């Protein structure tokens, strides 16, 4: 099984203490920090990863790379984009969505995918980064 991790970007930013602190400087700084942390994690774990953010008035934008970044267009939410990906993915059982949004979690489980809490993702990422440092 090849896991595909999808992250509800602003949901995670508003839950991790390190990112809340970064957000107090600017939201852009918090996004960059999350993107960098997840890039290291995804590379180390060799996991396909997408972070989805609310676009707030912009056109939908997809930035390829690791992680892939998607900004929803102004008329849709990040939740709608995540739901679309899950619903249209060939094997939703391979997807894990990181979010603390209860409505989103209900959809994810009903669609056959998995979810993890913001805290669980933070713990997983920290453990991986510790593991990575040991190998260096």
Beta strands, then each sheet from edge to edge (+ up, - down):
strand 1: 4-8
strand 2: 48-53
strand 3: 61-63
strand 4: 68-71
strand 5: 95-98
strand 6: 114-116
sheet 1: 3+ 4- 2- 1- 5- 6-
end
